[in-house]
């Protein structure tokens, strides 16, 4: 997990939203999932489900 993910996660936790480049989205969602960040960790599951199905 890099500093970009940490900064983005902190911004999400304090502001309720975060804007990231598409290239960094998967890394952010993986970091959120590994830290069980409420509000972003469920997005990872939905994203994976939509890609599989």
OpenMM code with the backbone's topology and positions (N, CA, C; nanometers):
from openmm import Vec3, app, unit

residues = "UNK UNK UNK UNK UNK UNK UNK UNK UNK UNK UNK UNK UNK UNK UNK UNK UNK UNK UNK UNK UNK UNK UNK UNK UNK UNK UNK UNK UNK UNK UNK UNK UNK UNK UNK UNK UNK UNK UNK UNK UNK UNK UNK UNK UNK UNK UNK UNK UNK UNK UNK UNK UNK".split()
positions = [
    Vec3(0.0855, -0.1167, 0.0000),
    Vec3(0.0000, 0.0000, 0.0000),
    Vec3(0.0904, 0.1234, 0.0000),
    Vec3(0.0668, 0.2092, -0.0958),
    Vec3(0.1496, 0.3281, -0.1112),
    Vec3(0.0883, 0.4506, -0.0461),
    Vec3(0.1635, 0.5591, -0.0497),
    Vec3(0.1179, 0.6817, 0.0142),
    Vec3(-0.0058, 0.7386, -0.0544),
    Vec3(-0.0188, 0.7170, -0.1853),
    Vec3(-0.1372, 0.7671, -0.2561),
    Vec3(-0.2646, 0.7028, -0.2029),
    Vec3(-0.2583, 0.5730, -0.1772),
    Vec3(-0.3749, 0.5031, -0.1250),
    Vec3(-0.4080, 0.5505, 0.0160),
    Vec3(-0.3065, 0.5706, 0.0972),
    Vec3(-0.3285, 0.6163, 0.2346),
    Vec3(-0.3918, 0.7553, 0.2349),
    Vec3(-0.3386, 0.8453, 0.1546),
    Vec3(-0.3933, 0.9808, 0.1474),
    Vec3(-0.5367, 0.9777, 0.0964),
    Vec3(-0.5623, 0.8986, -0.0080),
    Vec3(-0.6974, 0.8896, -0.0632),
    Vec3(-0.7947, 0.8301, 0.0383),
    Vec3(-0.7526, 0.7279, 0.1115),
    Vec3(-0.8388, 0.6673, 0.2124),
    Vec3(-0.8691, 0.7659, 0.3253),
    Vec3(-0.7692, 0.8394, 0.3688),
    Vec3(-0.7927, 0.9402, 0.4727),
    Vec3(-0.8884, 1.0478, 0.4239),
    Vec3(-0.8714, 1.0897, 0.3007),
    Vec3(-0.9619, 1.1902, 0.2439),
    Vec3(-1.1043, 1.1356, 0.2400),
    Vec3(-1.1197, 1.0105, 0.1995),
    Vec3(-1.2527, 0.9491, 0.1953),
    Vec3(-1.3135, 0.9425, 0.3353),
    Vec3(-1.2333, 0.9036, 0.4338),
    Vec3(-1.2849, 0.8883, 0.5697),
    Vec3(-1.3274, 1.0224, 0.6299),
    Vec3(-1.2573, 1.1300, 0.5969),
    Vec3(-1.2905, 1.2602, 0.6540),
    Vec3(-1.3922, 1.3389, 0.5720),
    Vec3(-1.3908, 1.3202, 0.4406),
    Vec3(-1.4784, 1.4005, 0.3539),
    Vec3(-1.5970, 1.3225, 0.2982),
    Vec3(-1.5899, 1.1915, 0.3031),
    Vec3(-1.7001, 1.1102, 0.2535),
    Vec3(-1.6954, 1.0828, 0.1052),
    Vec3(-1.5949, 1.1353, 0.0384),
    Vec3(-1.5773, 1.1083, -0.1040),
    Vec3(-1.4308, 1.1268, -0.1398),
    Vec3(-1.3934, 1.0681, -0.2507),
    Vec3(-1.2552, 1.0811, -0.2964),
    Vec3(-1.2550, 1.0709, -0.4488),
    Vec3(-1.1666, 1.1456, -0.5103),
    Vec3(-1.1501, 1.1411, -0.6553),
    Vec3(-1.0102, 1.0875, -0.6832),
    Vec3(-1.0044, 0.9795, -0.7603),
    Vec3(-0.8757, 0.9209, -0.7975),
    Vec3(-0.8752, 0.8939, -0.9474),
    Vec3(-0.7574, 0.8882, -1.0018),
    Vec3(-0.7437, 0.8529, -1.1425),
    Vec3(-0.7809, 0.7063, -1.1597),
    Vec3(-0.8332, 0.6752, -1.2759),
    Vec3(-0.8768, 0.5385, -1.3026),
    Vec3(-0.7622, 0.4393, -1.2870),
    Vec3(-0.6405, 0.4815, -1.3204),
    Vec3(-0.5234, 0.3943, -1.3079),
    Vec3(-0.4967, 0.3531, -1.1638),
    Vec3(-0.5425, 0.4334, -1.0679),
    Vec3(-0.5162, 0.4070, -0.9266),
    Vec3(-0.6372, 0.3494, -0.8534),
    Vec3(-0.7472, 0.3337, -0.9234),
    Vec3(-0.8712, 0.2902, -0.8588),
    Vec3(-0.8605, 0.1502, -0.7993),
    Vec3(-0.8066, 0.0562, -0.8735),
    Vec3(-0.7964, -0.0814, -0.8236),
    Vec3(-0.7078, -0.0875, -0.7000),
    Vec3(-0.5968, -0.0141, -0.7008),
    Vec3(-0.5081, -0.0120, -0.5837),
    Vec3(-0.5797, 0.0453, -0.4620),
    Vec3(-0.6573, 0.1523, -0.4839),
    Vec3(-0.7319, 0.2127, -0.3742),
    Vec3(-0.8352, 0.1158, -0.3184),
    Vec3(-0.9085, 0.0496, -0.4063),
    Vec3(-1.0105, -0.0440, -0.3601),
    Vec3(-0.9495, -0.1639, -0.2894),
    Vec3(-0.8347, -0.2101, -0.3353),
    Vec3(-0.7657, -0.3202, -0.2666),
    Vec3(-0.7196, -0.2769, -0.1275),
    Vec3(-0.6674, -0.1567, -0.1163),
    Vec3(-0.6252, -0.1059, 0.0142),
    Vec3(-0.7453, -0.0910, 0.1061),
    Vec3(-0.8554, -0.0392, 0.0546),
    Vec3(-0.9772, -0.0231, 0.1348),
    Vec3(-1.0283, -0.1577, 0.1822),
    Vec3(-1.0227, -0.2556, 0.0954),
    Vec3(-1.0691, -0.3893, 0.1317),
    Vec3(-0.9805, -0.4512, 0.2396),
    Vec3(-0.8500, -0.4377, 0.2244),
    Vec3(-0.7599, -0.4979, 0.3231),
    Vec3(-0.7708, -0.4310, 0.4590),
    Vec3(-0.8098, -0.3027, 0.4612),
    Vec3(-0.8272, -0.2305, 0.5872),
    Vec3(-0.9728, -0.2263, 0.6334),
    Vec3(-1.0619, -0.2890, 0.5568),
    Vec3(-1.2053, -0.2932, 0.5864),
    Vec3(-1.2641, -0.1532, 0.6049),
    Vec3(-1.2315, -0.0645, 0.5133),
    Vec3(-1.2842, 0.0720, 0.5174),
    Vec3(-1.4306, 0.0682, 0.4751),
    Vec3(-1.5181, 0.1019, 0.5672),
    Vec3(-1.6618, 0.1005, 0.5409),
    Vec3(-1.6947, 0.2013, 0.4326),
    Vec3(-1.7705, 0.1577, 0.3341),
    Vec3(-1.8104, 0.2459, 0.2251),
    Vec3(-1.7310, 0.2239, 0.0994),
    Vec3(-1.6103, 0.1742, 0.1124),
    Vec3(-1.5301, 0.1426, -0.0056),
    Vec3(-1.5052, -0.0069, -0.0190),
    Vec3(-1.5008, -0.0778, 0.0921),
    Vec3(-1.4700, -0.2206, 0.0836),
    Vec3(-1.5799, -0.2975, 0.0124),
    Vec3(-1.7069, -0.2541, 0.0254),
    Vec3(-1.8143, -0.3234, -0.0448),
    Vec3(-1.8117, -0.2933, -0.1946),
    Vec3(-1.7519, -0.1829, -0.2346),
    Vec3(-1.7398, -0.1491, -0.3767),
    Vec3(-1.6497, -0.2505, -0.4452),
    Vec3(-1.5454, -0.2942, -0.3770),
    Vec3(-1.4551, -0.3933, -0.4327),
    Vec3(-1.5290, -0.5218, -0.4657),
    Vec3(-1.6119, -0.5677, -0.3738),
    Vec3(-1.6893, -0.6907, -0.3974),
    Vec3(-1.7826, -0.6745, -0.5147),
    Vec3(-1.8480, -0.5612, -0.5252),
    Vec3(-1.9417, -0.5363, -0.6349),
    Vec3(-1.8674, -0.5276, -0.7669),
    Vec3(-1.7498, -0.4660, -0.7654),
    Vec3(-1.6692, -0.4525, -0.8867),
    Vec3(-1.6239, -0.5887, -0.9359),
    Vec3(-1.5762, -0.6716, -0.8446),
    Vec3(-1.5305, -0.8056, -0.8816),
    Vec3(-1.6466, -0.8872, -0.9342),
    Vec3(-1.7615, -0.8782, -0.8691),
    Vec3(-1.8780, -0.9527, -0.9140),
    Vec3(-1.9207, -0.9127, -1.0536),
    Vec3(-1.9161, -0.7844, -1.0835),
    Vec3(-1.9598, -0.7374, -1.2147),
    Vec3(-1.8597, -0.7768, -1.3230),
    Vec3(-1.7323, -0.7883, -1.2898),
    Vec3(-1.6321, -0.8293, -1.3881),
    Vec3(-1.6394, -0.9788, -1.4156),
    Vec3(-1.6745, -1.0577, -1.3140),
    Vec3(-1.6827, -1.2025, -1.3299),
    Vec3(-1.8068, -1.2400, -1.4084),
    Vec3(-1.9204, -1.1768, -1.3752),
    Vec3(-2.0485, -1.2124, -1.4329),
    Vec3(-2.0751, -1.1423, -1.5561),
] * unit.nanometer
topology = app.Topology()
chain = topology.addChain("A")
for resn in residues:
    res = topology.addResidue(resn, chain)
    for name in ("N", "CA", "C"):
        topology.addAtom(name, app.Element.getBySymbol(name[0]), res)
